[in-house]
Amino acid sequence: MSLSIVHTRAALGVNAPPITVEVHISKGLPGLTMVGLPETTVKEARDRVRSAIINSGYEYPAKKITINLAPADLPKEGGRYDLPIAIALLPASEQLTANKLD
């Protein structure tokens, strides 16, 4: 159905390597799969992002959602990916257009 890509940064010591958040929404059983070596805190983002989207007046898609945090070899930790995931989820679900995010 739809793919949305958002660029962000990780915190790795004094470095901030680039991270790409890719959200793909497709037909299938509703659910969320997160790939790309996410730590437990990042996996818990599914509940925080869902609540934030619903409480902001948007609709959480009842479809198959796949979130890829790239590069896969870099560990992702903390809640810093919640906002990039939410921002990528809205255009992927066609609730926002990409030009509104520019």
Secondary structure as GFF3:
##gff-version 3
##sequence-region A 1 102
A	DSSP	beta_strand	2	9	.	.	.	ID=ss1
A	DSSP	beta_strand	18	26	.	.	.	ID=ss2
A	DSSP	beta_strand	31	35	.	.	.	ID=ss3
A	DSSP	alpha_helix	40	43	.	.	.	ID=ss4
A	DSSP	alpha_helix	45	55	.	.	.	ID=ss5
A	DSSP	beta_strand	64	70	.	.	.	ID=ss6
A	DSSP	alpha_helix	82	92	.	.	.	ID=ss7
A	DSSP	alpha_helix	98	101	.	.	.	ID=ss8
###
